[in-house]
Amino acid sequence: MLIFLITLLTVLVLVCIMLGYKLYKYSIIILEIEDAIEKSIDVLNERYESMEKILQKEVFFDSIEVRQVINDIKVSQDSVYYVSLILMGEKSIEKNIED
């Protein structure tokens, strides 16, 4: 009976050590992903501000192509904003986009 309890306790300790190791590995992965998301949000914010500056400039050409490019930049700016909100975890943006 004593050998059974010692074996059971040993197995239990080994399982706890293994689970602790796996938990540590997964927590490191989660922290790395969080850092990557924060860096991505910083880059997206920089691009958003850059697009905002470009869109505020006066257009000297009145061609259809130039207007289409400006419209594409506006759509891209909205997309950058949308992606950054998704990465930050905003739940209310999906309602605003659909409306």
C-alpha positions, 0 to 999 in steps of 0.5 A: 500500500505504501509503495502504491502511495509513493508511486502515485505521489511521484506521478502526481508531482511529475504531472504537476511539473510537466503542466507547470512547464507547459503553462510557462511556455504558453505564457511566453508565447502569449506575451510575445504575441501581445508585444507583436500586436502592440508594435503592429498597432504603433505602425498602424497608428503611424500609417494612419497619421501619415495618410491623414496628412496626405489627405489634408493637402490640396489636389492640383489635378482634377483628373478622374485618376487622381480622384480615384487614388485619393479615394483609395487612400481614404478607404485604406485609411479607414481599413488601417483604423479598422484593423487597429481597433480590432487588434486593440479589442474594440467590440463596438466597432463591428456595429459601427462598420455594419451601420 
